[in-house]
Amino acid sequence: MIKLMYRYVLSILFLAYFVSCQRSQDYLSDMDSRLLKPVQTYNSIFLGRPYQIELIDSILIVAENVSDTVLSFYNIIDSTLLCRRLTVGQGPNELLNPIVLQSENDAKQITVLQRQNGIFTVYALDSLLRGSNVPAKKVELPFSDRFVRTETGYICTGLYENGIARYMSIDGTENRDINIFPDCVAGISDRAVRYKFAQGSMAYHKGVLAFAPYFLGYVEFYSVERGACVSLGRSYFADSSFENKVRESKGNLQITDDDIMHCYGAASGGDNFYILYSGKKMAERNKIANSYIYEFDNAGQCLAKYEIEGYVEDFCVSGKAMYCIVQTQDNEPMVVKYLLP
């Protein structure tokens, strides 16, 4: 009887150990990474304090605050500055910082969201290059903080009354709540507190949305049709201990220096998605260290983990080319081009 009990206890312990090992191996951060080497560094592109980067053909568009403008345009073929556009201010055709930028390569246009007032302005690239600051279109969705453009409208996240995400049609006449809503914040009534824990990065491509919260440690993919979202699956970069803390606290919780910043950037390129990952504590998030970018297919399956030397502020992907704003040990930002396998 004692031997049987001993074997039973051993089997339970072995099973617990096996499950634990299996869980740890399922985390994306445990994947082996592939170091990407720069194929070109644009040393002659002198940046201010850049925080977002986009590409249309050979035109690199950088969101940075220089000489009271918010966008700089560079030719990546010869590394020349073409112009700076969109003045900071509250006058006609001026913008309030901070902004969020998204480009559309096919339509050759740029959409800018002013995070202070929820105003979206759409510009034709050639008009901006010719010197016009007049938008082709302007719509408004108050309390919006981030967005991605879809074929029929915008998917936005922000401090909304009933959740963290809304769909808005291109002309702004239709908007409604959508169900990108981490369940750990469902019991939080304060919209600012709810958004603080659930905010994240998004990317969209051909009917699929990737949503990667900053602090919750996962990326989730959704099938999207006119703003209606159906989950395709969720993958965790690390354990969900912070997610559980948020759920149990019902919002009565502060983000501390010991909490982990997980995902802080997302992009699509070709048919795939790319998530920029930190994994460092908040106290160390701006230290110059290597960054990681995960590649996913359109079904949410992780394909690869890439490592980049230096701190990546933001990035964009065009075909097999990846352009990154990289912070170096000298604390100077530079644009670096990498080639994906």
Disulfide bonds with the S-S distance in Angstrom:
none
